[in-house]
């Protein structure tokens, strides 16, 4: 069993090395790599002095600093939600759309094929609808309800992370460093704040689960309450994120180990471990109960077989990420059985074409993508709904800076975890059971995505609470002083050897940051949609009728587009309210385009998006409508009728022409 444990430690260590390299060099941009390197080295350079300062503080002073930081985080979060709301699209919006209908007792599961294809999101839609039912009682808008829910889960996770550090680490360095990471980085202000989806609850659930395991109460009454809470969060977690089942496998491995070598410890831990396993068993009837309560009925005609994700993950063109052509192929087949038949032949062929070297490259690429955090802050967001004019000139610099802090922060989280793995291997330190479970589970998640599933940076975030546990749990006292001495020597070496390099990199950074310009900055957008690929029901415009919507752009734009179905023959214009200038919208320049667009300079101002049917037959149009969720600052008008919670799908971007 000793070598079995070492296998998981080594596997996690190798994966963390790949993650560090990925965050340094992905995407392949020299300026960004130098900036991340400079900040990462700068953190190492400053860490010894920071540690001396942090450890000189009393526990009460540290608590006050944490309260202050949490207050600042909350203030910034509220300002972002008020002045910088993002347009949410893809899966989270489809879940939200159905949850709104469920909360009003008007489910519409057949409005599109999305939930028939991805029924795993039905429980999330149902749970979200319960929250919306509650907020509807107080007449709270869906936008505000989602913001409150995101704040509860996000700040709950941040507070739980800081409390974990305070409870498990005697030094104040880690908890204050983590607090600064949350304050200064984009983690608390971007994806997890703007978008409510299954990724955030699972982070909190895992962290709470491990905290309960570490601090399992001794009194029977408290044990009973903790067991009920643990049971409920595991059931909910498994329902909204199916790959949490990996935790059950990790627990079974731990139980076998404890049974063979530490039976006394197993007796102490058997109750919470058994509760977790029973909770996983209970998710099967619970899933059926949720589907029945939500009025959802599956449709095998649209379901994808599980092997589809394995097949797609070995597509070398997308390096194991989501691949539109593979999904398109599945959609083109008439039934689930025909898809299974196709994949049974296609998967071996794809693996054969890759060969051993190709499969190994695919594995490394998938792990690198999984542990990269470069794309997290923009996940499922299509830009800000309306960017303030003063912010446009700073947008790219803020994006680069926040991205750099995120990548550098995770590089250090990975480095600390890697040092723990090396210490365990080097000194043959006996693993405590909780850290052992965290290492097995972290390795399990990595193996799952490396071997069987598609890979995205979002999916790798599940490792964060596990790495916090690995990094903060105390080790044997005899080893603590040795590690601290080693760290002092390391950081002293960093001071002398890395200081000249850091100065050089900062000089380069000051020049390169001005060179970095994105391909196009989004100035105004509304990109929430149910998507025609899921056969969502279309809205039709009668001959001679029009659809209009006001839009304000607070900075010059160079490209404007509004989505329309591919076969639509609508005509469109963008009209400036003040100057009355008309910008003619043309059907896409590329074949198969599904938008009306204008390429050219459009000055800042208030505009009307005006689409009209000049044809003799009805024409389809893409309009998104919700129950109580405001998609855009201004509603859609169809002829003389205003539809308050409806919007066109549009995007206005600015590019200065630099490459």
Secondary structure, 3 states (H helix, E strand, C coil): CHHHHHHHHHHHHHHHHHHHHHHHHCCCCHHHHHHHHHHHHHHHHHHHHHHHHHHCCCHHHHHHHHHHHHHHHHHHHHHHHHHCCEEECCHHHHHHHHHHHHHCCCCCHHHCCHHHHCHHHHHHHHHHHHHHHHHHHCCCCHHHHHHHHHHHHHHHHHHHHHHHHHHHCCCCHHHHHHHHHHHHCCCCCCHHHHCCCHHHHHHHHHHHHHHHHHCCCCCHHHHHHHHHHHHHHHHHHHHHCHHHHHHHHHHHHHHHHHHHHCHHHHHHHHHHHHHHHHHHHHHHHHHHHHHHHHCCCCCCCCCCCCHHHHHHHCCCCCCCCCCHHHHHHHHHCCCHHHHHHHHHHHHHHHHHHHHHHHHHHHHHHHHHHHHCCCCHHHCCEEEECECCHHHHHHHHHHHHHHHHHHHHHHHHHHHHHHHHHHHHHHCCCCCCHHHHHHHHHHHHHHHHHHHHCCCCHHHHCCHHHHHHHHHHCCCCHHHHHHHHHHHHHHHHHHHHHHHHHHHHHHHHHHHHHHHCCCCCEEEEEECCCCCHHHCCCCEEECCCCEEEEEEEECCCEEEEEEECCCCCCCEEEEEECCCCCEEEEEECCCCCCCEEEEEEEECCEEEEEEEECCCCCCEEECEEECCCCCCCCCCEEECCEEECCEEECEEEEECCCCC
